[in-house]
Amino acid sequence: MAAEIHIAGVIVHARPAQTADIRAQLALLPHAIVHAVEDDGRMVVTLEAESAPRTLDAMDAIRALPGVLNVALVYQHAEPATAMDEEMP
């Protein structure tokens, strides 16, 4: 089976007082990027992984962080890893 890349967009909802700490923890998570943070504790995050189970593992790790209230998957895409090397028209 060919290697795959999975890209997921998630909304992380956290206690506003802990947003900075959670953002710092997310920076330690491999292939996690925080794109936006709102004052009410919502964060837009993308995750990259090699499989759907690894994506779910990353979401579970985020969910387990102190102060995280919810993690919601809003987008998921998978394709062969070789597609990342293809030139776009």
LINNORNOR-V86990 format. One record per run of one state. SS is the DSSP state (a for helix, b for strand, c for the rest). FROM is the first residue (numbers start at 1). TO is the last residue. If there is no record, write none. Layout:
BEGIN
SS;FROM;TO
SS;FROM;TO
END
This chain:
BEGIN
c;1;3
b;4;14
c;15;15
a;16;28
c;29;31
b;32;37
c;38;41
b;42;49
c;50;51
a;52;63
c;64;67
b;68;80
a;81;85
c;86;89
END
